[in-house]
Amino acid sequence: MSGISFRFISLLVAMMAATSPALAAPPRCTLGKLAELPVTMDGLTPLVSAKVNGEPARLVVDSGAFFSMVTPRAAEKFKMSSSGLPGFYLQGAVGTTSARLGKAAEFELDATTFKNLEFLVAGDTLGDADGLLGQNILGILDIEYDLANGVVRIFRPADCEKVMLAYWATSVAAVSMMPIARTTPVDPHIYGRARVNDLPIRVTFDTGAGRSMLKLSTALKAGARLEADQASMDEAARGIGRRATDSYILPFSSLEIGNETIKNTRLRVAKTDFPGVDMLLGADFFLSHRVFVSQSQHALYFTYNGGPVFRLDDEGVRAGPPSTAAPDLQVANAAGAAAAEALDVGALRRRAAAAAARHDYLGAIKTLDQAIAREPDNADLYYDRARWRLASQAPLEGMRDLDKALKLKPAFADALVVRAHIRLAAGQVEAADADFQAALTTQPDQPDLELDIAGGYVQARQYERAIARLDAWLAKYPKSFQVGIALNERCWARALWGRGLDQALADCDLAIRRGSRVAMVFDSRGMVHLRRGEFVQALADYDTALKLQPKLAPSLYARGLAKLKSGDAAGGAADLRAAAGLEPKISEQMAELGISEATVVVAANR
């Protein structure tokens, strides 16, 4: 499949080079900009817009993926043809998954259309994204990742062998440079060297990993201790496929990357063995740096944007690169590129999303204030500002922005859904119903949206409404890739409601038979058995859920209750303590759902 990569890039060059201006540079060196892709951060996920067979697509910019991919759900939506790849599996940092080979009759990216382009069809854990752009597109030419400004740029350099390519830098002293391994079609990943606590490590630069992660075995070699005072557990780290792994937050005295040293930092440590690498430098690193990956020089350049290098690095002290650089290294002067960074409203909006991804909500709001001053009737800008105001605990201002967005654009489905969820959480069920229905009228036949609405009712403990929505969804989309998700959601709703437990059990059983062997489904079925007083079966399901996701606090808590009800007082108390260690308010949270030792069993005939 390596030939596909070169055919794609050859077509890209042929169709775009004629109209791409060469950037001014020192004598002999020219940077030909072939493409500039607007990137919007969705949390820590960098997304670009494209079209597949005429349908809008949102794709993750994933420098850690060897080949571009779409999910089975997206392949179904795009009506892509596909064929099997017997014995072929994708290995990610966390887990593996099988794959098929799909073909898009038309693929449009940056106003250029490609015919009969091939993608892998795999994965089901990309959130709202339809797929990802991998190294077969991103890794052939030189590429700049400017995520903080919401842009990825593709370049074709000429005669730049000894030129420092961080053209935006005001001085050589501000730039870090490191050699990277020569990539091949078989292994196109971006590998470099770093040091953690003075231990040499191999790193890979992976925009598809939202958060940077060090593997546990390397962390322990570097002297990290799980029992350290500052050590803590964190949410499960997820990767390709359906597997999750424990994640820890551990203190380190230093991390050296290129010429940059980060002192007294905390890093996320994943209990897994990344193949061939010690650490993933993810989107959090890219947001705090502007990065130029030069395949032509086998080098990587980066400059520091300011703020924490990692979201976890609230106490880290960063030391910049040395004040001098190699005397024969010139700076590529790209004045034309700098002028191209004029702040239009689209660029301001993307910068705000990047600031929000780093939890700089006030910065995001201020950037959107500038954009709204330029376009005061742009509903999208008010919607964005509403989200960041809500995230910064300013609900009244957030609701005012949502109302303004909907006044400007009454059929704004995303804004309607966000306002509906807020109203639902506030107990305004009828008003939420109206907003949800308006959103569905605006965007009919959207299975993702309809599932999101059903999930909102479950979260608000409006179980009868949720089950009615899920009944309708399953009747409408019986062949959807998301049937297992909907079955699990209906199983969970009935388990919490304490009614229709036979139907709940049937839903969870069917979800598992259809391949949804993830922790949450076994957790749901465990709750059904717990409600029915079937403690042996409940324990078996919670054991399975915790094997898949060992630090799932609700499963630990519920297993503790099952053990107590089975007469295992010591084991039950141990599980309850472990759950509280992971989530101190777990007992209150479960009690709000009606789950406690006193209320766990309900009449099975309700």
N, C-alpha and C positions, 0 to 999 in steps of 0.2 A: 504493500500500500504506500510505500515511500514515494513512488512516482506521482501519486495523486498530489502530494504536497508541492512538488516542483512544478507540476502543470498549473496548479492554482496560482502560485506566485508568478510564474511566467506570464500568465494571463493578466494578473494584476499589474505587472510592470508594463506590459504591452499596451494595456488600455489606458493607463494613467500617466505614464512617464511623459508623454507628449505634451500634456497640459500642466505638468507639475513644475513650478519655478525652482531653479537651483538656488540654494541659499548662499549668500556671500560668505566667504571663508578665506583663510590665509591662502597664499599661492599654492596651487596644485590640489588643494583639498576642496571638494564640493560635497555638500549634503543635499541630495535630491529628495525632497519630501514627496512621497507617493500617496500618502493617505493621512487624514486626520479624523479620527473616530471620536465623536462625542461620547463620553462615559458618564453614566449616572450611578452614584453609589446608593444601593439599597441596603442600608446598614453597612456591613463590611463586605458586601458583594458588589463588584464593579460590573455594570451591565451596559451593553450596547444594543441599539435597535437595528433590526434587519428585517428582511422579508423572505419567507420561505414559501414557494409556490403561491405568491401573491398575498399571503397572510402575514400580519405583523408578528414579529418574533423578538423576544428578549433573551439575549445570550450573555452568559458570564464570560468575562475576559479572564481566561485561566491559563497563565503561563506555566502552570505545573502539569497540564494535561498534554499528553503526547499527540492527541488527535482530536479534532472537533467532534462534537457529540450533540445529539438531541435525545430527550427522554422518550420512552415509548408513548407517553401521553401526548407529547408534542407531535411525534411522528403520525399519530392517529389524527390529530387536529390538522396537520399540514397535508394529509393524504399522501404521505411519502411511501414509495415502494421500498421493500426491504427483503433481504435474503439472509439465511442463516450463516453463522460462522462457527461450525462445529468445533468444540474444544477450545474456543477462544474466550479468555476471561480478561477483564481489566483489573489490574492491581493498583489500589490507591494507598494512601497513607494509612487509612483505616478501612480494612475490608476489601472484598472483591465483588465483582458482579459479572454476569454473562452479558454478551453483546450480540447484536446483529449489524449488518451493513445496510444502511439506508441511502437512498438517492433522492435528492431534491431536483426536480426538473428545472427550477429556477431558484437562484439564491441571490438576493440583492443586499449589498453592503457598501456603504459610503457612495450611493448613487451609481454603483457599478453592478451589473447583472451577470451572473455566471450560470452556465447551463450544465445540467446533469452532474452536480457536485455531490460527492459522497461524504456521509457522516456515519459515525458509529451511533447505533441506537441502543442506549443502555441507561441505567441509573434511574432512581426514583426519589432522590433526596435533594433536589435543586430548588426547593421552595417554589416561588412563582416563576422562576426562569424556565425557558423552554429547552435550554441546552447550553453549550459552551463553545467558545472559540479556543482551540488548542494550538500546540506548537507547530502543527502542519501549516498554519496560517501566520501565527505570531513569531515563529522562531527561525524563519529562513533569512529575512533581511534584518537590518538594524532597527530597533524599536525603542521608543521613549514612552515610559509610563509616568504620566503627569496626573495622577489620580486626584491630587488635592485641587487641581484646576479642572478636573473633569474631562481629560483628553488623553488619548493614546495616539501616538504619531508613528508612522512607518517611513523609514528613510532608506535610500540607496546611496551610500557614500562612494566617493571616487578619490583616489590618491590621498587617503587620510591615515596612512599607516602609523605615523608618529604624532598625530594630532589629538589633543584632548577633546572629546566629542560632547562634553557637557556645555553646549554652546550658550546656555542661558546664564552660566555662572559669571559673576562680576570679577572673580579672581580665581586663579589656579588653587590658591590656598584654601578655598571653600569647598573643594572637590575631593571626594574619596574615590580611589580607583582600586580595583582588584582584578587579577586575571580570572577568567572563567574557563572551564573545561571546554574543549572542542566538542560541539554537538554533532550527532549523527542522526539519520532518519530512524535508526533503531532506538537510540537513547537521546532525544532532543532536549532534555531538561537542562536548566541553567544551574550549574554547580559552581560553588566558590568555597573559599576557606575562611574560617573565623576562629575565635578563641573564646571559650567560656571558662571563667576562673582560671585562666592561663592554660586550659586544655585545648589543643588543636582539634577542631571539628570541621566536618564537611556540611555545608548548607546548600539548600536549593531555594531559589526565588520563585514563589508560588502565589500569584495573585488570587488563585481560586481558593486558597485557604484563608478564611477571614482573619484568623488570629495566628500569630506565630507560635510555633510549638517546638519544644525540645523533647527528644525521646528519653524515657526514664532511665534506661541503662546508661546513656551518656551523662545525664544529670548526676547520677550516683558516682560515676567515675570522676566527675568534676567536683565532688565533695558535697553535693547537696544532701540534705537529710529530710526524710518525710516527717520526722518528729520535731523539726525546728519550730521555734516559737512563732515564726511568721508563716509557716507552712499551712496550707488550707486545701480543702477539696473544692473543685469547681464543677460546672456542668460537664456532661459527657462531651467528648470531642467526637465529631461525626465526620465521615468521609464518604467515598463512593460506595454504592451498595446500601445495605441496611444495617451495617454494623456500627456500634458505638464503643468507645473505650473510656476508661477513667481519665480524668484530667485533674492535675494538681497545680497549685500556685506555690512556687518555691522561691526563696531568696537566693540571689547570686551576687558576689562582690563585683564582678565585671563581665561585660560582653564586648569583645572587640570585633568590629566588622570593617574591613578595609582600614582606613586611617581613623576611624571613629571608635571611641570607647564610651560605653555606657556603664556607669558605676552604680553600685548599690541598687540593683534593679530586681524586680520579681518577674519570673517567666512562667508561662504555662507549660506544663510538662505532661505529655501524654503517655499513658502506659501501653505503649505499642512499639513495634520495631519497624520504623520507616525503612523501606528497602533501599540500601545503598547510601543513606544520608543520616546525619545526626539531628538536623534541625530544619524546619520549614520556616522561611521568612515570608509571612503572609501579607494580606492587604493592609493590616495595621502598619507594617513597616513601610509599604509603598505610599500610604497616606502621609506619613511623616517625612518622606524623602521624594525627591524627583530623581528618577532612575533612567539611565540610558544603557541598554543592553546592545553591545556591539558584537555581532557575529563576525564581522569583517576583521576586527582586531582581537577577538577572543578576550574581551575585557568588558567590565561593567563599571560605570561611573554613577555616582550619586551625590546629591547635595541634601542638606538637612533643611526641612521646611519650618522647624520650630515646634514647640510643644512636646508632649511625651512621645517617645519613640514607639512604645507599645502602649496600648490602652491601660495595661496593668502597671505601667511604669510611673506611678504617681510620685514615687520618692526617688526615682533614678536621677543621677547626675550625668549629663552628657559632656564628654570632652571632644572638641572638634578635631579636624585633621591638622597635621603640622603646618607651620607657616610657610614652608618652602616646598617646591615640587621639583621633579626632574628638570634640569635646565633645557633639555632638548624638546620638552613637551609644550606645544603651542595650544592655544584655546581656539576651537572652531568658532569663528565669528559669524553668527547667523542673525544679523540685524533684521532681515526680512521675517524670520520666524517670530522674533520678539514683537514686531509690529502686528503680526497676525493674532496676537493674544488680546486684542481689544475686547473690553468687557461688554459684550452684548447681553441681553437679558437671559438668553439660553445659557451662556457661560456663567453668569451670576447664579442662576438656579442650580447648575451642576456644582459650583463651588460651595453653595449652601448645603447641598446633600453630602458633600465630602466632609464639611465641618461637622455636620450632625453625626456622621459615621464615627467621628472621633469623640463624640459626646460633647462637642463644643456647640451646644444648642444656642447660646447667646450669640456666638459668632454667626451661626446659620441664620438667625433671626435678623441680625444687623445687615447681612448680605441681602436677604430678601427685602428688607426695608428699601435698600437702594434699587432693587429690581422693580418693586411696586411703585416707587417714585417715578420711574420711567414709563411703566405700563400699569396705571392704576385700575384698569378694567380687565386685567388678566386674572381669570379665576384660578388658574393653576398655581399662581404665586401665593394667593391667599390660602389655598389648600395646603401647600407646602409649609407656609408659616404656621398654620394651625397645627400641623403635626409636630413641629418643633416646639411650639408653645405648650402643647399638651405634654410633650416629653419633658419639658423643663418645669413641670408642675404649675402651669398657668392655665387652668381649665377655662376660666371665664373668657380670657383673651382668645384662647383656642377656639371656643365655641363661636365667638363673634366672627373670627376669620372664616370658620366653616359656613356660617350663615351668609357672610358676604360672598364667598365663593359660589354658594347655591343661588344667591340672588342674581349674580352675574351669569351663572350657567345652571339653570334649574335641573337639567338632566345630567348632572355630574355624578356618575355612579359611585366613584371612589369616595367623594365627599359625603354622599348620602349614606354609604355603608359605615364610614367612620362615625358620623353623627348618630347613626342608629345604634352602634355599639355603645357609645357614651350614654345615650338615652336608656338603653337596656340595662346598663350597669346601675343607673340611677333609679331603676324601677319604673320608668316611663314606657311601659310595654306597648301600649297602643301607638304612641308616637314613634317608637322604634319600628313597629310593624309597618307603619305608613312609609317610613324612609326605606326600609328594606324592599317593600313592594315597588316603590318608585324606582329604586336601583334595578330591580329585575325587569321592570317595564322598559327601562332605558337600554339594558343589556340582556336580552332574553337568550336562553339556551347557552348559558355560561356555567358549566358544571363546577368550576372552581369557586365562583361567586356563590352559587347555591349551597355548596358545602360549607363555605365560610359562614354564611348566615345560619345554617343549622348548628354549627359549632358555637356560634355566639349565644344561641338559645340554651345550649347545654351548659355553657359557662355561667349563664345568668340563672341557672336552675329552673328554666322554663321547659321542663322535660316533655310535657305533652305537645307543646308547639314544636320542639326539636324533633320528636319522633315523627310527627306528621310531615315535617319537611323532609326528613330522611326517607320516609316511606315513598313520598313523591319522587325524590331524587333517584332512588333505586329502581322505581318503575320506569322512569324516564331514560336512565342511562345504564341499562342492564349489562352492557358489554364494555363499559368504561374501565380503563386501567385503575381507576380509583374506587372500584367497588369494595375492595377490602378495607379501605379507609372508612367508607360510609358504613359498612357493616360493623366495624369496631366502634364507631361513634354511636351507632344505635344501641349496640350492646352495652356500652358504658352509660348511656343516658338511662336505660332501663335499670341497670344495676344501681345507679345512684337514686333513682326514683323509688326503687323497691317494688316495682310492678312489672308484670309480664316477664318474669325471670326465666320461664321456659323459652320464650322467644329470644330473650337476651342470650341465653346459652347457645341456642341454635345459630344466632348471628356470629358469635365469637368462633364457634366451631367451624362455620363455613368460611370465615375470614382466614383462619389458620389453614384449612384445607386448600384454599386458593393461593396460598403462598405467603400470607402476611404473618410471617414468623418473626415479629418484632416484639420488643419488650412490652410495649403498650398494649398489645392485644392480649398477651398472657396476663398482664396486670388487670385488664378489664374482665377477663374470664375468671381470674382469681376473685375479684370482687363479687361476681355473680355467685360463685360457690360459697363465698363468705356469707352473703345475704341469705343463701339457702340453708346455711348451717352445715355445709359439706366441707368440713375443715381439712380433711386429708387431701381432697382434690384442690382446695384453695392453696394449701401449702405447696403442692406440686407445681401449680401455675406460678406462684410467687417465686419459687426456687428457679424456675426457668426464666422468668422476667429478670431476676437479679443476676443470673448467669450471663444474660445478654447485656445487661446494663447494671453493673454491681452497685452503683451508688444512687439508685432510684429511690429517693426518700419515701414517697407514698407506698411503694411496694414493700419496703422494709417495715414501715409502720403497720400496714395491713397484715403482713406476715406475722408481725408481733402479736396482733390481735388474734389471728388464727391459732397461733401457738398457745396463747393464754386460754382460749376457748377449748383447746385440745388437752389442757392440763399441764402444759410445759411452761410453768411459771418463769423459770430461769431463762429459757430460750426466748420467751416472749418479751421479758423485761430487757434482755440484751438487744433485741431488734428495735424496740422502742427507743432505747438510749442511742443506738446507732443512727436511727432516723432523725432524732432530735439533734445529734451532732452535725448532721448534714444540713438540716433545716430546723432552726430553733423553734419556729412557730408551727411545726407540722401538726401537732395535736389540735391547735385551734383551727388550722386550715381544714383538716379532715372533719372536725366537728361541724364546721359550717356546711360540709357536704352531707351531714347526717351520719358520719362514720365514727363510732366510738365503741368501747367495750360494751357499753350498756345498750347500744342501738344497732349493733352490727347485723343481727339476724332479724329478718322480717318474714312475715307469713308468705310462704311460697305460692299460695293460691290467690294473692292480691292481684 
